[in-house]
Amino acid sequence: MLAEPWVGEEAGRTVLRGLLQRTEDGSAVLQVGDSRVLFDVGSPPPPDNTWVEISIEAYKVELYPYVP
């Protein structure tokens, strides 16, 4: 895995690669280039400031609008 941000598709899966940073409330933010994706994390939480790659079957990806 390369330590650089990337969004794409591989073998029918949606892939997000970025720097995972934990937040004070126990969730995590995936920094993918100039964008951030918020995640809930399980236990044990991943290390802070770790490069990760998240791979999801493409047909299971859903996008919802967010209004702050």
N, CA, C and O atoms as a GROMACS GRO file, in nm:
protein
  272
    1MET      N    1   0.085  -0.118   0.000
    1MET     CA    2   0.000   0.000   0.000
    1MET      C    3   0.089   0.125   0.000
    1MET      O    4   0.187   0.132   0.074
    2LEU      N    5   0.054   0.220  -0.082
    2LEU     CA    6   0.126   0.346  -0.088
    2LEU      C    7   0.075   0.441   0.019
    2LEU      O    8  -0.045   0.443   0.048
    3ALA      N    9   0.163   0.520   0.076
    3ALA     CA   10   0.123   0.620   0.176
    3ALA      C   11   0.091   0.750   0.105
    3ALA      O   12   0.160   0.851   0.122
    4GLU      N   13  -0.016   0.747   0.025
    4GLU     CA   14  -0.065   0.867  -0.043
    4GLU      C   15  -0.215   0.854  -0.061
    4GLU      O   16  -0.265   0.742  -0.078
    5PRO      N   17  -0.288   0.965  -0.058
    5PRO     CA   18  -0.434   0.958  -0.069
    5PRO      C   19  -0.477   0.907  -0.207
    5PRO      O   20  -0.413   0.934  -0.309
    6TRP      N   21  -0.588   0.833  -0.206
    6TRP     CA   22  -0.641   0.781  -0.332
    6TRP      C   23  -0.786   0.740  -0.313
    6TRP      O   24  -0.823   0.687  -0.209
    7VAL      N   25  -0.868   0.764  -0.414
    7VAL     CA   26  -1.006   0.716  -0.421
    7VAL      C   27  -1.022   0.652  -0.557
    7VAL      O   28  -0.985   0.711  -0.658
    8GLY      N   29  -1.075   0.531  -0.561
    8GLY     CA   30  -1.092   0.464  -0.689
    8GLY      C   31  -1.166   0.334  -0.674
    8GLY      O   32  -1.228   0.306  -0.571
    9GLU      N   33  -1.159   0.254  -0.779
    9GLU     CA   34  -1.226   0.125  -0.781
    9GLU      C   35  -1.126   0.019  -0.823
    9GLU      O   36  -1.050   0.037  -0.918
   10GLU      N   37  -1.128  -0.092  -0.751
   10GLU     CA   38  -1.044  -0.207  -0.783
   10GLU      C   39  -1.127  -0.333  -0.770
   10GLU      O   40  -1.182  -0.360  -0.663
   11ALA      N   41  -1.136  -0.408  -0.875
   11ALA     CA   42  -1.205  -0.538  -0.874
   11ALA      C   43  -1.347  -0.527  -0.817
   11ALA      O   44  -1.389  -0.610  -0.736
   12GLY      N   45  -1.421  -0.425  -0.860
   12GLY     CA   46  -1.560  -0.409  -0.816
   12GLY      C   47  -1.576  -0.355  -0.676
   12GLY      O   48  -1.686  -0.360  -0.620
   13ARG      N   49  -1.469  -0.304  -0.618
   13ARG     CA   50  -1.473  -0.249  -0.483
   13ARG      C   51  -1.434  -0.102  -0.487
   13ARG      O   52  -1.346  -0.062  -0.563
   14THR      N   53  -1.500  -0.020  -0.404
   14THR     CA   54  -1.465   0.120  -0.388
   14THR      C   55  -1.354   0.126  -0.283
   14THR      O   56  -1.366   0.066  -0.176
   15VAL      N   57  -1.248   0.200  -0.314
   15VAL     CA   58  -1.132   0.205  -0.225
   15VAL      C   59  -1.105   0.350  -0.186
   15VAL      O   60  -1.099   0.439  -0.272
   16LEU      N   61  -1.088   0.373  -0.056
   16LEU     CA   62  -1.047   0.503  -0.003
   16LEU      C   63  -0.915   0.481   0.070
   16LEU      O   64  -0.905   0.394   0.156
   17ARG      N   65  -0.815   0.560   0.037
   17ARG     CA   66  -0.687   0.551   0.106
   17ARG      C   67  -0.653   0.689   0.160
   17ARG      O   68  -0.660   0.788   0.088
   18GLY      N   69  -0.616   0.694   0.288
   18GLY     CA   70  -0.582   0.822   0.346
   18GLY      C   71  -0.524   0.808   0.485
   18GLY      O   72  -0.499   0.698   0.533
   19LEU      N   73  -0.504   0.922   0.548
   19LEU     CA   74  -0.448   0.928   0.682
   19LEU      C   75  -0.563   0.931   0.783
   19LEU      O   76  -0.645   1.022   0.781
   20LEU      N   77  -0.568   0.832   0.870
   20LEU     CA   78  -0.674   0.821   0.969
   20LEU      C   79  -0.633   0.892   1.096
   20LEU      O   80  -0.527   0.864   1.152
   21GLN      N   81  -0.717   0.984   1.141
   21GLN     CA   82  -0.689   1.061   1.262
   21GLN      C   83  -0.806   1.045   1.358
   21GLN      O   84  -0.921   1.068   1.319
   22ARG      N   85  -0.779   1.006   1.481
   22ARG     CA   86  -0.885   0.991   1.580
   22ARG      C   87  -0.928   1.127   1.631
   22ARG      O   88  -0.850   1.222   1.635
   23THR      N   89  -1.056   1.136   1.671
   23THR     CA   90  -1.112   1.260   1.725
   23THR      C   91  -1.134   1.244   1.875
   23THR      O   92  -1.128   1.133   1.928
   24GLU      N   93  -1.160   1.354   1.941
   24GLU     CA   94  -1.180   1.352   2.086
   24GLU      C   95  -1.302   1.271   2.128
   24GLU      O   96  -1.306   1.216   2.238
   25ASP      N   97  -1.404   1.264   2.040
   25ASP     CA   98  -1.527   1.193   2.077
   25ASP      C   99  -1.523   1.043   2.046
   25ASP      O  100  -1.624   0.974   2.061
   26GLY      N  101  -1.407   0.991   2.003
   26GLY     CA  102  -1.394   0.848   1.979
   26GLY      C  103  -1.418   0.804   1.836
   26GLY      O  104  -1.402   0.686   1.805
   27SER      N  105  -1.454   0.896   1.748
   27SER     CA  106  -1.469   0.860   1.608
   27SER      C  107  -1.334   0.885   1.538
   27SER      O  108  -1.233   0.907   1.605
   28ALA      N  109  -1.335   0.881   1.408
   28ALA     CA  110  -1.211   0.903   1.334
   28ALA      C  111  -1.242   0.977   1.205
   28ALA      O  112  -1.353   0.969   1.152
   29VAL      N  113  -1.144   1.049   1.154
   29VAL     CA  114  -1.155   1.123   1.029
   29VAL      C  115  -1.049   1.068   0.935
   29VAL      O  116  -0.932   1.060   0.970
   30LEU      N  117  -1.092   1.030   0.815
   30LEU     CA  118  -1.000   0.986   0.711
   30LEU      C  119  -0.971   1.104   0.621
   30LEU      O  120  -1.060   1.153   0.551
   31GLN      N  121  -0.848   1.151   0.621
   31GLN     CA  122  -0.806   1.263   0.536
   31GLN      C  123  -0.764   1.205   0.402
   31GLN      O  124  -0.663   1.134   0.392
   32VAL      N  125  -0.842   1.235   0.297
   32VAL     CA  126  -0.814   1.187   0.162
   32VAL      C  127  -0.790   1.310   0.076
   32VAL      O  128  -0.885   1.370   0.025
   33GLY      N  129  -0.665   1.348   0.060
   33GLY     CA  130  -0.634   1.472  -0.012
   33GLY      C  131  -0.690   1.591   0.064
   33GLY      O  132  -0.660   1.608   0.182
   34ASP      N  133  -0.771   1.673  -0.004
   34ASP     CA  134  -0.832   1.791   0.059
   34ASP      C  135  -0.965   1.759   0.127
   34ASP      O  136  -1.028   1.847   0.185
   35SER      N  137  -1.009   1.634   0.119
   35SER     CA  138  -1.140   1.595   0.173
   35SER      C  139  -1.124   1.511   0.298
   35SER      O  140  -1.022   1.446   0.320
   36ARG      N  141  -1.230   1.515   0.382
   36ARG     CA  142  -1.231   1.435   0.504
   36ARG      C  143  -1.358   1.351   0.508
   36ARG      O  144  -1.466   1.397   0.470
   37VAL      N  145  -1.344   1.228   0.554
   37VAL     CA  146  -1.456   1.135   0.568
   37VAL      C  147  -1.462   1.094   0.714
   37VAL      O  148  -1.363   1.047   0.771
   38LEU      N  149  -1.579   1.110   0.776
   38LEU     CA  150  -1.597   1.078   0.918
   38LEU      C  151  -1.637   0.931   0.932
   38LEU      O  152  -1.721   0.881   0.858
   39PHE      N  153  -1.575   0.862   1.028
   39PHE     CA  154  -1.603   0.721   1.055
   39PHE      C  155  -1.627   0.700   1.203
   39PHE      O  156  -1.565   0.766   1.287
   40ASP      N  157  -1.718   0.608   1.236
   40ASP     CA  158  -1.726   0.554   1.371
   40ASP      C  159  -1.626   0.439   1.374
   40ASP      O  160  -1.612   0.367   1.275
   41VAL      N  161  -1.558   0.421   1.483
   41VAL     CA  162  -1.460   0.313   1.492
   41VAL      C  163  -1.497   0.217   1.604
   41VAL      O  164  -1.561   0.255   1.702
   42GLY      N  165  -1.456   0.092   1.587
   42GLY     CA  166  -1.483  -0.010   1.686
   42GLY      C  167  -1.371  -0.016   1.790
   42GLY      O  168  -1.287   0.072   1.799
   43SER      N  169  -1.374  -0.122   1.865
   43SER     CA  170  -1.275  -0.140   1.970
   43SER      C  171  -1.188  -0.260   1.934
   43SER      O  172  -1.242  -0.364   1.894
   44PRO      N  173  -1.062  -0.251   1.947
   44PRO     CA  174  -0.983  -0.136   1.990
   44PRO      C  175  -0.971  -0.035   1.876
   44PRO      O  176  -0.973  -0.072   1.759
   45PRO      N  177  -0.960   0.092   1.910
   45PRO     CA  178  -0.947   0.194   1.806
   45PRO      C  179  -0.813   0.182   1.734
   45PRO      O  180  -0.714   0.139   1.792
   46PRO      N  181  -0.810   0.221   1.608
   46PRO     CA  182  -0.683   0.215   1.534
   46PRO      C  183  -0.586   0.322   1.588
   46PRO      O  184  -0.629   0.418   1.650
   47PRO      N  185  -0.458   0.303   1.564
   47PRO     CA  186  -0.361   0.405   1.606
   47PRO      C  187  -0.388   0.538   1.536
   47PRO      O  188  -0.437   0.541   1.423
   48ASP      N  189  -0.358   0.646   1.604
   48ASP     CA  190  -0.376   0.780   1.548
   48ASP      C  191  -0.271   0.806   1.440
   48ASP      O  192  -0.160   0.755   1.447
   49ASN      N  193  -0.308   0.886   1.340
   49ASN     CA  194  -0.218   0.926   1.231
   49ASN      C  195  -0.159   0.805   1.159
   49ASN      O  196  -0.038   0.796   1.141
   50THR      N  197  -0.247   0.712   1.118
   50THR     CA  198  -0.207   0.591   1.048
   50THR      C  199  -0.262   0.593   0.907
   50THR      O  200  -0.378   0.629   0.886
   51TRP      N  201  -0.181   0.556   0.809
   51TRP     CA  202  -0.230   0.543   0.672
   51TRP      C  203  -0.310   0.414   0.664
   51TRP      O  204  -0.263   0.308   0.704
   52VAL      N  205  -0.433   0.424   0.612
   52VAL     CA  206  -0.520   0.308   0.599
   52VAL      C  207  -0.581   0.305   0.459
   52VAL      O  208  -0.587   0.406   0.388
   53GLU      N  209  -0.626   0.187   0.422
   53GLU     CA  210  -0.699   0.170   0.298
   53GLU      C  211  -0.829   0.100   0.332
   53GLU      O  212  -0.828  -0.008   0.392
   54ILE      N  213  -0.940   0.160   0.295
   54ILE     CA  214  -1.072   0.105   0.322
   54ILE      C  215  -1.129   0.057   0.190
   54ILE      O  216  -1.137   0.134   0.093
   55SER      N  217  -1.169  -0.069   0.185
   55SER     CA  218  -1.219  -0.131   0.063
   55SER      C  219  -1.359  -0.186   0.090
   55SER      O  220  -1.379  -0.265   0.182
   56ILE      N  221  -1.456  -0.142   0.009
   56ILE     CA  222  -1.596  -0.178   0.029
   56ILE      C  223  -1.654  -0.224  -0.105
   56ILE      O  224  -1.623  -0.166  -0.210
   57GLU      N  225  -1.736  -0.328  -0.102
   57GLU     CA  226  -1.802  -0.371  -0.226
   57GLU      C  227  -1.879  -0.252  -0.282
   57GLU      O  228  -1.958  -0.190  -0.212
   58ALA      N  229  -1.856  -0.220  -0.409
   58ALA     CA  230  -1.908  -0.098  -0.470
   58ALA      C  231  -2.059  -0.086  -0.458
   58ALA      O  232  -2.110   0.025  -0.439
   59TYR      N  233  -2.132  -0.195  -0.467
   59TYR     CA  234  -2.278  -0.186  -0.461
   59TYR      C  235  -2.330  -0.155  -0.320
   59TYR      O  236  -2.448  -0.126  -0.304
   60LYS      N  237  -2.243  -0.162  -0.219
   60LYS     CA  238  -2.284  -0.132  -0.082
   60LYS      C  239  -2.254   0.012  -0.040
   60LYS      O  240  -2.289   0.053   0.070
   61VAL      N  241  -2.190   0.088  -0.127
   61VAL     CA  242  -2.156   0.226  -0.094
   61VAL      C  243  -2.278   0.315  -0.113
   61VAL      O  244  -2.342   0.312  -0.218
   62GLU      N  245  -2.310   0.394  -0.010
   62GLU     CA  246  -2.420   0.489  -0.017
   62GLU      C  247  -2.371   0.625   0.024
   62GLU      O  248  -2.283   0.637   0.110
   63LEU      N  249  -2.426   0.727  -0.035
   63LEU     CA  250  -2.386   0.864  -0.005
   63LEU      C  251  -2.508   0.941   0.041
   63LEU      O  252  -2.613   0.940  -0.024
   64TYR      N  253  -2.495   1.009   0.154
   64TYR     CA  254  -2.605   1.087   0.208
   64TYR      C  255  -2.562   1.232   0.221
   64TYR      O  256  -2.448   1.258   0.259
   65PRO      N  257  -2.649   1.326   0.190
   65PRO     CA  258  -2.612   1.467   0.206
   65PRO      C  259  -2.597   1.501   0.354
   65PRO      O  260  -2.663   1.444   0.439
   66TYR      N  261  -2.510   1.594   0.381
   66TYR     CA  262  -2.484   1.638   0.518
   66TYR      C  263  -2.494   1.789   0.521
   66TYR      O  264  -2.430   1.858   0.441
   67VAL      N  265  -2.574   1.841   0.611
   67VAL     CA  266  -2.588   1.985   0.626
   67VAL      C  267  -2.545   2.019   0.769
   67VAL      O  268  -2.613   1.980   0.864
   68PRO      N  269  -2.433   2.090   0.785
   68PRO     CA  270  -2.387   2.124   0.920
   68PRO      C  271  -2.476   2.228   0.986
   68PRO      O  272  -2.450   2.267   1.100
   0.00000   0.00000   0.00000
